[in-house]
Amino acid sequence: MHQKKFIVGVMGPGDHAQKKDVEAAYELGRRIAQEGWILLSGGRNSGVMDAVSRGAKSAGGLTIGIMPTKKRETISKYVDIAIITEMGSARNSINVLTSDVVAVCGMSAGTASEVALALKADKDIILINPEKNSTQFFKSLNKKKIHAAKDCGAAIVIIRQMLNNSLN
């Protein structure tokens, strides 16, 4: 019997991403690919989106980018499948609905909107090395669906546990 491929959505800032979040995204993408999971991101050639796709490609992974515009020059060269939406930030809903689990590296207004949409869609969300106030705020909305991980290794462990629980 054919088993569905597991899709990990990684969300985070683009142009104004912090260095630590870009580094974490690269490592997370690499580990996602090593697990044999598919990576989904916002697909742009900046910040967390570019770094996570680059990390996944470094380990031979499959990458999907849900693009906000039709401007092909904004697509990360590490995205295998670019889905052109021409929907701007409305594409954030597609990002979270297509993902089996959502991991977050860094925070911005766009990223916060993705976390909120993921909560509305009853998705599990892993915040990687989050700021304390972000964790508190999102946990105040839904304690069960927000998970904090100190680093990428811890995030992968949490995702594996979720995947195992969903198979049992």
N, C-alpha and C positions, 0 to 999 in steps of 0.2 A: 504494500500500500504506500502511496506517495505521501510524504510528510511535508507539511507547509514549512517554508523557510522562516526562521525567526528574524524579525526586523527590530533593530535597536535604533531609535531616533535620538540623535544627539543635538541638543539645542544650546545656543550660546551667542554672545555678541559677535557682530561682524567687525565693522571698522574701528570700534573703540574697545575691542577685547583687551584684557590685561595679559601681560606676558605669561603669568602663571596659568591662566585659563587656556591659552593657546598651547602651552606645553602639555597640560593635562589632556587636552582634546587630542593631540597627536598620539599620546600614549594610549588613550582610550580607544581610538580608532584602530590602532595596531592590535590591541587585545581583542576587540570585537571580531576582527578578521581572523585572528588565531583561533577563536572559538567556533568559526564557521558561520557566524551570524552575518546578516546583511546590514550594512550601515545606511541610514537615511539621515540627511541633514538639509539645511536650507540651501545648500548647493553653491553658494556664492564663493568667489575667489578672495575672501577676506576672513580674518579672525578665526573663530572657533570652527566655522563651516569648512574653510579651506584646510585647516590643520587636522581636523578629524578625518577628512577624506584622504589627505596625504598619508596619515598614519595607517589607515585601512589598506590603502594601495601598497604601502611598504611591506605589508604582510600578505599580499595577494588577495585582498578582500574585494567584494562587490559593493559599489557605492551608488546610491541614488541621491539626487539633488532635486528638491522641489523648489523651482525657481520663481521668484516674485515677478520677474519681468521677462520679456522676450529678447532682451539684450544678451546675445550669445557671448560677448566679451566679458560678461560678469560671471560666467560659469567657471567654477574651479576646474583646472585641468585634471584633477584627480577624481572627478565625477564620471562614472561609467554611463549612468542613465540620468539624463537631465529631463525633468518633466516641467515643461514650460506652462505656467499658469496665467501670466499676465494679470494676477490678482493682488499684487502688492502684499500687504500684511495679512490679507484674508487667507493667503496660502498657509498660514500658521495652523489653521484648522486641519488642512490636509496633512501637514507634517505629523500632528499628534494622532489623528485618526488612523493613519497608515502604520504607525509604529505599534509594536506589541508592548514596548516599555519605552519610557522617555528618560534619558540621562541629560543632565544639565551641567555645563562647564561655564561658570561666570553668570552675570546677571545684567540685564538691560531691560528697557521697557518692552521691547519685542520678545525677549526671552521670558519675561514675567507673563506676557499674554499667552505664550505657549504653555507655560506651567498651569495657568488658570484654565485654559481650554482642555488640557490633559486631565485636570481634576474634574471638570464638567463631564468629560468622556469616561470617567472612572478608570483612568490609566494609572499604573504605578509610575512614580517619578523618583529618580535618584538624583539628589543634589550633591555634586562632587566638590568637596572642600568649600562648602558654602559659608557665606557671612551669617553670623548668628541671627541677625534680624530677619534675613530672608527665610531661614529655616523656621523661626518662630511664626512669622506671618503665614507661610503656606501651611504649616502644621495646624494653625488655628482654623484653617478652612477645612482640612481633612487629615487627621492624625494618621489614619491607616494607610493612605496612599503616598505620603511623603517619607522618603528614606534619605538620611544623610550618610554620605560616605567620605571618609577622610582623604581617600585617594582613589586612583583608578583600579587598583587591585581590589580594594574593598567594594567598589561599585560592581566589578565583574562577579565577585562572590554573591552579592545581593541579587544580581540578574540571574545567575545560575540557580539560586534558591527559588526565585519566582518561576523560572522555566520548569524546574523539577516539580514544584507544587502544582503547576498547571497541567503537567502530564500525568500526575497521580490522581 
